[in-house]
Amino acid sequence: MRLNPILLLPAIFLLVQTKDLQWWETTIFYQIYPRSFLDSDGDGIGDLKGITSKLEYLKDLGVGATWLSPMFQSPMYDFGYDIADFYAVHDEYGTMQDFEDLIAKAKELDIKIVLDFVPNHGSNESVWFEEALRGHEKYHDYFVWEDGTVDENGVMHPPNNWNSVFRKSAWEYKEEVGKYYLHQFVIGQPDFNYRNPAVVEEMKNVLRYWLDKGVAGFRIDAISHLFEVDKELFGGKLPDEPLSGNSIDDPLSHDYLDHIYTINQDETYDMVYQWRELFDEYEQIDGLQRVVMTEAYTSPQLTVKYFGDGQREGAQMPFNFVLISDVNKDSTAADMKYALDKFLTYKPIDKLANWVAGNHDNNRVASRFSPKLVDGINMVVTLLPGIAVTYMGEEFGMQDGFISWEETVDPSACNTDDPINYVKVSRDPERTPFQWNSGKNAGFSTADKTWLPVADGYETLNVEVQQSIERSHLNVYKKLAKLRTDPVFRHGRYESVALNSDVFAFRRWHEGEIYIIVINLREQSYTVDLTYFENVTGHLEIVINSVESPKQAGDLVEALNLQITGGESLVLKVVQ
């Protein structure tokens, strides 16, 4: 019997729509900076027990996974990104038992734990580096060493002109070895040599160790720096990098050079694919897919290469930073549309987008945009198609703290040697302690002095206050987290429009349900026509509105002439 292909369509459609989604495809990832989340023992520094005690808070938010900034043993020159022992918990954060207790509690609450993996470099206080200085050949080859150059006056200079991300030369001389070692970040962070198979295997063993402990994946730090150019292509000597051509007056600045030999080398992508293969081996054992998240501030064309090459799989989540790098308080609605659509345009059709509006390295949303836009940006992060990522505190609109030059600890700022302009590069303001309540140190710690001072205004801007009032950023966030579980936001289509220079809107629709999200980026009020969107006519119901909105949830508005006040953001549902 010949089957009518038309009769098969409903079954095929049903098959597509009921495809099981992986846990990471539907959850919200919540980034915790352990040093600043909650101090359980009164030493002024956040710790693992503090995180464990607040996992119910994440559950109540609607968060299903958290990734922790580095919690490995470290001398803390770069606050955990200089790892001395990849197999140990940093003593200020607790013990291995504390970590295992965290994993157990998270499992009870069905919250996945993702760790920060820093593969590009280690610490100059690690056993590996100390053994290298003693002449141990195995560990010497873990790092990148080069001979210096001697000028006509007999003065020794670094091997080439490469600069550190944190300013000044990327090379440091060690008399014990008689050579310079490469550090693309601070002096205390020697780069690993990934052209050495022993380093590749060591780092795979690090991943296996923590996967065996029960982690659900890794966010991979500074991935684009992993490989340097192969010096054998240049006669055995690493070449100088060309000038960037930017208007940079400081020859010691990272931006002074065009990093064609130290960033985004082709071998980096292959390394990510190898790590994904390792992760997938664990899925074959227990059915849980481990997630790979990669951090690279680069073009969308290069970012999407981390997804895979068509033959091999890579990262499920190459971080999409357009909400950080491409838009700010001065951006227009057209800028917003262009930024958001860009990643969706470049990503492979069968891969998910992800949305990141803040992290420990960038100014907070309320400070970078405005406090009024906190809800609007959270609407974008949670309701666009793809995966949502929230930095701790963005759910209730935490703002950057002011950190004086004397109190500054971030090496990025300290290396400027500039007590005036350091604020332009300091990451301390977005790392201030989490604001739990209006008590001492915002409820973060009982210590007399915390590792960074608490931001001003915490007495009124904190979790406890926002939990106690109905109209708060925190409660808006919870509503958004719940709404994003609706099939419209898990499976629905998407389109966006700049209704004018200040008002951005997007539509999500699925199986007859239509939602419109409207965000006014400015203080001016407007009347806008939402019938631009197909099948959007008649009445729309207000489902969620920003805290300063004069409207009420449940109110009906007209699609043809929606009045939106300055800074207002709305989630609307078409009811005809």
Secondary structure, DSSP 8 states (H G I E B T S, - for coil): ----HHHHHHHHHHHHHT----HHHHSEEEEE-HHHH--SSSSSS--HHHHHHTHHHHHHHT--EEEE---EE---SSTTSS-SEEEEE-TTT--HHHHHHHHHHHHHTT-EEEEEE--SB--TTSHHHHHHHTT-HHHHTTB-EE--EE-TTS-EE-SS--B-TTSSBSEEEETTTTEEEE-SS-TT--BB-TTSHHHHHHHHHHHHHHHHTT--EEEETTGGGS----GGGGTTS-----B--SS---TTSGGGB--TTTSS-HHHHHHHHHHHHHHHHHHHHHS---EEEE---S-HHHHGGGGB-SSSB--SEE---HHHHT--TT--HHHHHHHHHHHHHHS-TTS--EEE---TTS--HHHHS-GGGHHHHHHHHHHSSSEEEEETTTTTT-------TTT---HHHHTTT-TTGGGGT--SGGGS-----SSGGGGS--SSS-SS---TTTTTSSHHHHHHSSSSHHHHHHHHHHHTTSHHHHH-EEEEEESSSSEEEEEEEETTEEEEEEEE-SSS-EEE-GGGSTT--SEEEEEEE-TT-SS-TT-EEESTTEEE-TT-EEEEEE--
